[in-house]
Structures are given as C-alpha cells and as structure tokens.
Amino acid sequence: MRYRVVHETRYKYQSSVTLSQQYLHLTPRPFAYQQTESHQIWIDPAANDGSDGTDYFGNNTRHVAITVPHRSLLVHAESVVMLAPRPGLADIAGTLPWESVRDMVTKEKSAATLEACRYLYASPHVTCFPELEAYARISYTPGRPQLDAALDLTHRIFGDFEFDGKATDISTPLEEVLLGRRGVCQDFAHLMIGCLRSVGLPARYMSGYILTHPPAGKPRLIGADASHAWVSVYCPELGWVDFDPTNRRLVQHEHITLGWGRDFSDVTPMRGIVLGGGKQDLDVQVTVTPLPEGSGPFFLSRV
C-alpha cells in the first residue's frame, strides 16, 4: 500500500512571538515494513536556522528556530510512503510462551534483546503498578503464546475502555486511566505498554497516523484524520509486532509510522518554546490518502 500524508499544525498567538524554537518528529521512519518515497517540511514564517538529526531511538528529527516576529506559525509536513506486508494472524499463532520471552530478554545478551531492554522499564508516562499487572494477567495466563496473549489484551482494552476525547490529557496518570476506563489512543497505548512491562515484557510506543474510512457514500474529508498511537511488542521469532488497542486489531497495512520510543514524551510530533505570544490557539489537521497501486512517482508541491 502507498499513502500520501499531509500534517498541518497552525498556531495563532494573541501577541507577537519574538523567538520560536521547535523540535519536530514529523518525518516518517524507514524500517522493514515502511519506506519513504518523498518527504518535505514547510514552515511559515520560514525558519532562520534548522538542522536534521536522529534521536536516541533512531527516529528522524528536525530542530528549527524562527527569530522573526510573528503572530501565527504554520508547520506543513507532507510525505509519500510505501508499506510492505506485516505478519498476519497465522504468523503470530505459534509464538513462544510469554514466560520464555520474559526470561530471554533479561538473560540473553544479543543485540536484539539488549535493544528490547530499552522498552522494559517504567518511563515518564508509563508507570508499572500491581493493579496494572493484575489486569494484564487475565490475558497472560501460564504457558500462553506471547502474541496470542498480546492480541487478547488488545481486544480486552478495546472492550473495557471507552474512547473519550475529553476524559484525559497527556498529564493524566495511568492509574486514573485504568480506574476511569476512558481515554484516547495515547492513553490506550500507554495502558497496554504498562501492562506488558508489568509482566516483564518489552513494549514500545508507536507514533504515526492511521487511514480512516468515511461513511459509505461519503467523500473522504480533507484534514479530518489525526495523529495516532499504538503499541509494538518484541517477539524473538518475528521481531517487533504492532497492535492497536484503540481499534482492536493487529496492525497490517493502514498505519503509517513516524517513529517510536518509550512513550509519548519521546516522539511528540512537535514541541518547543516560544518567547511572547500570550494566549494561543492550536489547530491540527491530518489527511491520509491512499495512492493508486502502480502509479508513477508522486512529487510534492509547496502550499
């Protein structure tokens, strides 16, 4: 599958901003199941200084500084990516018992397990506590295949929790999410990651986009999509396998990855500091568009 993704972030400020420094995770990450054909970031007003880089987790980053006074800021990121087939339900059925994976990641010293250990412990937005482990243990019964248990946990979170965009914000503790049984994709990703880490299994936070489907007979709306978050589980046999608890699915061909980390704080699409500005209004619009199979090169055009 091939997709075009447009992600626009607009800030409007009450008063003039004299300096804006922003750190961006808006460049899709190439890996086994995804390749980037083209990518561009446009900023208005134009940045006076900028540099591309790679963070600790290997994600593509960009740092920009805008020193001209401005009352609004537009960051427009546009990409074309190609997705490759991922492991399906038949592939995950016969994986190792989860206890074997738990013991392996702490005892073996291979490059893969050492890398997986980055995602084994508590992090700024993911705490591990007894109630979370108890919730996880309903799925992680003795001897159960690791990814079978992960899929069951994905289904349970979808069934037990209600999507509610007003119930939480990024500072809401995981304990409150578990108690209230409401939240958004970030909350459900953090919750599942906390469950996995609570039973000794590595899990990482995935940041990106998902293709949404308009109602039957309705056109696809421009800007109506959104950033998305899901979970990646380390599996010795298959590598990292992704699950989406918000949508009750094993990730296949509709998720576009920006990057990954321990939790949201590692891969925030855009964060920074401004001098001045006063009160600000934020508007974010995302459009994910499937491109025809076998179509020729797609060239980005400046807005």
C-alpha positions in Angstrom: 0.0 0.0 0.0 1.1 3.5 -0.8 -0.1 6.7 1.0 0.3 10.4 0.9 0.2 12.1 4.3 -0.3 15.8 5.0 0.1 17.0 8.6 -0.5 20.7 9.2 -0.1 22.4 12.6 -1.2 26.0 13.0 -0.6 28.3 16.0 -2.3 31.7 16.3 -1.0 33.9 19.0 -2.6 36.8 20.9 0.5 38.9 20.7 3.8 38.8 18.8 6.2 35.9 19.2 9.9 37.1 19.0 11.5 33.6 19.1 10.2 30.1 18.4 12.3 27.0 18.8 10.7 23.8 17.8 11.8 20.1 17.8 9.9 18.0 15.2 9.2 14.3 14.9 7.3 14.7 11.6 9.5 12.6 9.2 8.3 9.0 8.6 10.8 6.4 9.8 12.0 3.9 7.2 12.1 0.3 8.5 11.3 -3.3 7.4 7.6 -2.6 6.7 7.8 1.1 5.5 9.8 3.1 3.0 9.6 6.8 2.5 9.4 7.8 -1.2 9.4 11.6 -0.6 9.1 14.0 2.3 9.1 17.7 2.9 8.5 20.1 5.7 7.5 23.7 5.0 7.3 26.4 7.7 5.7 29.9 7.6 7.3 32.1 8.6 10.5 30.4 7.3 13.0 29.2 9.9 16.2 31.2 10.2 18.1 28.2 11.4 17.4 24.4 11.2 19.1 21.1 11.4 18.1 17.5 10.7 19.2 14.7 13.1 18.5 11.4 14.7 17.4 10.9 18.3 18.4 8.2 20.8 15.9 5.8 19.4 16.9 6.3 15.8 13.9 8.5 14.8 14.3 11.3 12.3 14.2 14.8 13.8 14.3 18.4 12.8 15.2 21.4 15.0 14.1 24.8 13.8 14.5 28.3 15.1 12.3 31.3 14.0 13.6 34.7 15.0 11.4 37.0 13.0 8.4 38.4 15.0 5.2 36.6 14.1 1.6 36.2 15.2 1.0 32.8 13.6 3.0 29.7 12.8 2.3 27.0 10.2 4.2 23.7 10.0 3.3 21.7 7.0 4.7 18.2 6.7 4.0 16.1 3.6 5.1 12.6 2.8 4.6 9.7 0.5 5.3 6.2 2.0 5.1 2.6 0.8 4.0 -0.1 3.2 5.1 -3.7 3.0 3.1 -6.8 4.3 3.4 -7.5 8.0 3.0 -10.7 10.0 -0.7 -11.8 10.0 -2.8 -13.7 12.4 -1.5 -17.1 11.2 2.1 -15.9 11.8 1.6 -15.0 15.4 -0.4 -18.1 16.4 2.6 -20.3 17.4 5.0 -17.9 19.2 6.9 -18.8 22.3 5.2 -18.9 25.7 5.3 -15.4 27.2 7.3 -16.5 30.2 10.1 -17.8 27.9 10.2 -14.4 26.3 10.3 -12.6 29.6 13.2 -14.7 30.8 15.1 -14.4 27.5 15.2 -10.6 27.4 16.8 -10.4 30.8 19.3 -13.3 30.4 20.4 -13.2 26.8 22.9 -10.5 25.6 22.2 -10.5 21.9 21.9 -7.1 20.1 18.1 -7.7 19.7 17.4 -8.4 23.3 19.7 -5.6 24.5 17.8 -3.2 22.2 14.5 -4.5 23.5 15.5 -3.8 27.1 15.2 -0.1 26.4 11.5 -0.6 26.5 11.2 -2.9 29.5 11.0 -0.4 32.4 8.8 2.5 33.6 9.1 5.8 31.7 7.7 9.3 32.2 4.1 8.4 31.1 4.1 4.7 31.8 4.2 3.5 35.4 4.0 -0.1 36.5 1.9 -0.9 39.5 0.1 -4.0 40.9 -3.4 -3.2 39.5 -1.9 -2.9 36.1 -0.2 -6.3 36.4 -3.4 -7.8 37.7 -5.3 -6.5 34.6 -2.5 -7.9 32.3 -2.5 -11.4 34.0 -6.1 -12.1 32.8 -4.6 -12.4 29.3 -1.1 -13.6 30.3 -2.0 -17.0 31.7 0.6 -19.6 32.3 2.1 -21.0 29.1 0.1 -18.9 26.7 1.8 -18.0 23.4 3.2 -14.5 23.8 1.5 -12.8 20.8 -1.8 -14.7 21.4 -1.9 -13.1 24.8 -1.0 -9.7 23.3 -3.9 -9.9 20.9 -6.3 -10.9 23.7 -5.1 -7.9 25.7 -5.7 -5.7 22.7 -9.2 -6.9 22.4 -9.9 -6.5 26.1 -8.7 -2.9 26.2 -11.0 -2.1 23.3 -13.9 -3.7 25.0 -13.3 -2.4 28.6 -12.4 1.2 27.8 -14.4 3.9 26.1 -12.9 6.4 23.6 -13.5 9.9 25.1 -11.5 12.8 23.9 -12.5 15.0 26.9 -11.7 12.5 29.7 -8.0 12.8 29.8 -5.0 14.9 28.7 -1.3 14.0 28.3 -0.7 14.6 32.0 -3.4 12.2 33.2 -1.8 9.4 35.3 -2.1 5.8 34.1 -3.7 4.9 37.4 -6.5 7.3 36.6 -7.0 5.9 33.1 -7.2 2.4 34.5 -9.8 3.5 37.1 -11.9 5.7 34.8 -11.9 3.3 31.8 -11.9 6.2 29.4 -9.4 8.0 27.2 -7.8 8.4 23.8 -5.3 6.4 21.7 -2.3 7.7 23.7 -3.9 6.5 26.9 -4.7 3.1 25.5 -1.2 2.7 24.1 0.3 3.7 27.4 -2.0 1.4 29.2 -1.1 -1.6 27.1 2.6 -0.8 27.3 2.3 -0.6 31.1 0.5 -4.0 31.2 3.3 -5.6 29.2 6.1 -4.1 31.1 4.3 -5.0 34.4 4.7 -8.7 33.5 8.3 -8.3 32.3 7.8 -7.9 28.5 9.3 -5.1 26.4 6.9 -2.8 24.6 7.4 0.4 22.7 5.1 3.4 21.9 4.4 3.9 18.2 3.6 7.4 16.9 2.1 8.0 13.4 -1.1 8.0 11.5 -3.9 5.7 10.6 -6.1 5.6 7.5 -9.7 6.4 8.4 -12.7 5.4 6.4 -15.6 7.8 5.7 -19.2 6.6 6.0 -20.5 4.7 3.0 -21.3 7.0 0.1 -19.5 10.0 1.7 -16.3 11.6 0.3 -13.0 11.5 2.3 -12.7 14.8 4.2 -9.5 16.8 3.9 -7.9 17.3 7.3 -10.3 15.0 9.2 -7.7 12.4 10.1 -5.5 12.7 13.2 -2.2 11.6 14.7 -2.4 8.1 16.1 -0.6 5.9 18.7 -0.3 2.2 19.1 2.0 -0.5 20.6 4.8 -2.6 19.4 5.7 -5.9 21.1 9.1 -7.6 21.0 8.9 -11.2 19.7 12.1 -13.2 19.3 10.7 -15.1 16.3 9.2 -12.2 14.3 10.9 -9.1 15.7 8.6 -6.2 16.6 4.9 -6.8 16.0 2.4 -4.0 16.3 -1.0 -4.0 18.0 -3.6 -1.2 18.0 -5.8 -1.4 21.2 -7.8 1.7 20.1 -9.1 -0.1 17.0 -8.9 -3.8 18.3 -6.5 -5.0 15.7 -3.2 -6.5 14.7 -1.5 -3.7 12.7 -1.4 -4.6 9.0 -1.5 -2.0 6.1 -3.2 1.2 7.3 -0.8 2.5 9.9 2.0 5.0 8.9 4.8 5.2 11.4 6.6 8.4 12.3 8.8 6.8 15.0 8.9 5.1 18.3 10.1 5.4 21.9 9.3 4.5 25.5 6.2 6.6 25.5 4.6 9.8 24.0 7.3 12.1 25.5 10.0 10.5 23.3 8.2 11.0 20.0 6.0 14.1 20.4 5.3 15.3 16.8 6.1 18.9 17.7 7.3 20.5 20.9 9.3 23.6 21.7 9.4 27.0 23.4 8.3 30.5 22.4 9.1 33.9 23.7 6.0 36.1 23.8 2.7 35.2 22.2 0.4 35.3 25.1 -2.8 33.1 24.7 -2.6 30.8 21.7 -5.0 28.8 19.5 -3.9 25.5 18.1 -5.4 23.7 15.0 -4.0 20.4 13.7 -5.2 18.8 10.5 -4.1 15.4 9.1 -5.1 13.9 5.8 -4.1 10.3 4.8 -4.8 9.5 1.2 -4.3 6.1 -0.4 -2.5 6.3 -3.8 -3.3 4.0 -6.7 -1.2 0.8 -6.9 1.3 1.0 -9.7 1.1 4.8 -10.1 4.2 6.7 -11.0 6.4 8.9 -8.8 4.5 11.4 -6.7 6.1 14.9 -6.4 5.3 17.1 -3.5 4.2 20.7 -4.3 4.6 23.6 -2.0 1.5 25.0 -0.4 
